[in-house]
Each structure stands twice: as C-alpha cells, then as structure tokens.
Amino acid sequence: MTIEELFTRIQAKSESVKFNDSLSALIHIDIKGVSGGGDQKWLVSLANGRAQLASGEAGVATREPDVSVALKETTLLSLASREMAPLKAFLLGRVKVKGDISLLGQLKYLWPES
C-alpha cells in the first residue's frame, strides 16, 4: 500500500462513519519522508458527527489543532498494514504526539480494514 492509497481509503471511509454530534476536534498528522521527497500534512476535522480529511495546503489547520501527530511514512504504512501496533510505535518513539492524545482513538473508526 502507498501513502496515496491509504489517504484514499481513509477519505472514502470518512464519508460513511458517523461520530458523536458533540465531538469537535482537529487532528493534524505530519508525515515525514514521503516517497518522492518531502513531507505531507493531513488534517482530520471532526464536527457535526462527520469527519473530513484534507492533505497538502488544505491539510494545514486554520486554527491550532487539538492534537498533532508526527511520524515517518514507513511507520504510518506499518501501522496501516498492522505490522506494528499503535502503542508499540508510540513507546518506541516512532510516533510523536502533542495535545489531547485521547482524540487519536477516534481515528480507529476511519482506519481502513485489512
């Protein structure tokens, strides 16, 4: 799986997942070392029971995110393929988190099936 395929799968799943209407959060994901050079930024916006996913310039928050995550592309793809557990990645320092870490639990609903 490539980073582009993962983004497409998560974006497609976000259209069908319903969240608690009272949940409002911005989750910023900074992906380092993306194939082809450079970094990539994703922004997950949770509001009104829905999730929206944006990348690139659209993935830059207009306000301070509630939680920010930084990780390498290889780590993200390992998490997506379930080769590595999220807790293990965090404990090994492969995932850096700043902000309300509890919000990251919401991402499991957007995660593509294996």
N, C-alpha and C positions, 0 to 999 in steps of 0.2 A: 504494500500500500504506500502511496506517496502522500505528501502533505496536502496536495491539492485534492486528492480523492477523499482524504479524511475530512477536509473542510466541507466538501460537497455532501458527504454522508451526514455530518453533523447538521449542516444547514437544512437538509431535507427532513431530518428527524425533528428539527425545531418547529417545523410547520404543523406537526401533529401532536406535540406534547403540550399538555395543559398544566400550568403551575398554579399555586395558590394566588388568588387575585390580589391579596395584600402584600405579596412579595415584590419588592422593588430593589434591584441591585444592578451594579455594573461590575463585570468581571473582565479584567484586562489580561490577556495572555501574550507574553513576549517570547517568540520562538527564535532562538539563536542558531546560526549556522545552517540556514536552509539551503538545500541543494540548489545550485545555480548561483550561489553567492548571496550574502546579505542576511538580514533578519526579516521576520514577518511579525506583524502585530494583528491580533484578533481581539475583538470586543464582543462580549456576550452581554446583552441587555435583557434583564428580566423585569417585565412590567405588565400589569393588567392581565396576568395569567398566561402570558406568552413570552417566548424567548426569540430574540433576533440576534443573528450572528453577522458580523461585518469584518472585513480584512483590509489591509492596506491603509490608505489615508482615512477610509471610513472606519477603520479599526482603532482610531485614536479618539479617546474619550474627550467630550466637550466639558466634562466635569471630572473631578477626582474619582477614580474607581473605588468601589468598596473593598475590593481585593485585587491584587496584582500577582501574577504568576510568571516566573521566568524559567525557561528550560530549553534544552537543546532539541533540535528536530529529532535526533536519534532517540532521545528519551521519550518524546511525545509519541513517536511511532511504536516504541517498545510498550508504552502504556496502552496504546490503541490495539495492539495485537495481543495484549495480555501476557507478554513475555516478562513484564515487570509489574509488580503491584504498586499502586499509588503510594502507600505508606512506606514501602521499601525505598522508592525513588526519593521521597521526602527525607527519610532518615539518612540516606546516603549523600544527601546534599545535591542531588541532581535536579531537584525542584526547589526553587526559592519562592517563598510566599511572603507578601506584605499586606496586612489588612485582616479582614474578617475571614479567617480560614474556614469557618463553618459553611460559608456560602459555596465553597467548592463542592460540597456534597450534592448540590443541585445539578452539577454537570453530569452526574451519572445518568440522569434522565435523557440527556442529549447524546450520550455516548453510543456510537453505532454498535450493533450486535456483531458478534464474531462471525 
